[in-house]
Amino acid sequence: MEFTPSKLNTFLFFKLPSAFWSGVRVKAISPTQCVATVKHRWFNQNPFDSMYFAVQAMAAELTTGALVMYHIKKSGKKISMLVANNKGNFSKKARGRITFTCSDGHLIEEAIQKAIATGEGQTFWMKSVGTDRAGDQVSEMDFEWSIKLK
């Protein structure tokens, strides 16, 4: 699969339909950064008039996972990937369009190189930060990814 926002959003439709129907969309991807957005609306709300935490987690995880998939494909090796752990922090009600950004692409390259060199599984933490239109942080999610050569 080519890594463009359009291809990743098609992937969402077929492989992660709950994220797709909740409104999560990839807007940009590069070797170092992935950006996804989701808009607060009736379908993804909680009873407190803001975006449900799980919708925020889906968008945040996507920004980290898309980067992992990108670098695995670039490596040319068969590598499995799995979320081993996650943490979330919510600092403000998520209303309107929320943009999630992960800029940890450099961490994946290092982990893949080490996994190939040693043949051992590797784990690493990646951060995705969600901000509203005003630029205020609404949430911060950390995902521990585990990769291993197949």
Sequence and secondary structure as in RCSB ss.txt:
>XXXX:A:sequence
MEFTPSKLNTFLFFKLPSAFWSGVRVKAISPTQCVATVKHRWFNQNPFDSMYFAVQAMAAELTTGALVMYHIKKS
GKKISMLVANNKGNFSKKARGRITFTCSDGHLIEEAIQKAIATGEGQTFWMKSVGTDRAGDQVSEMDFEWSIKLK
>XXXX:A:secstr
    HHHHHHHHHHH HHHHHHT EEEEE SS EEEEEE  GGGB TTSSB HHHHHHHHHHHHHHHHHHHHHHH
TS EEEEEEEEEEEE S   SEEEEEE  HHHHHHHHHHHHHH S EEEEEEEEEE TTS EEEEEEEEEEEEE 
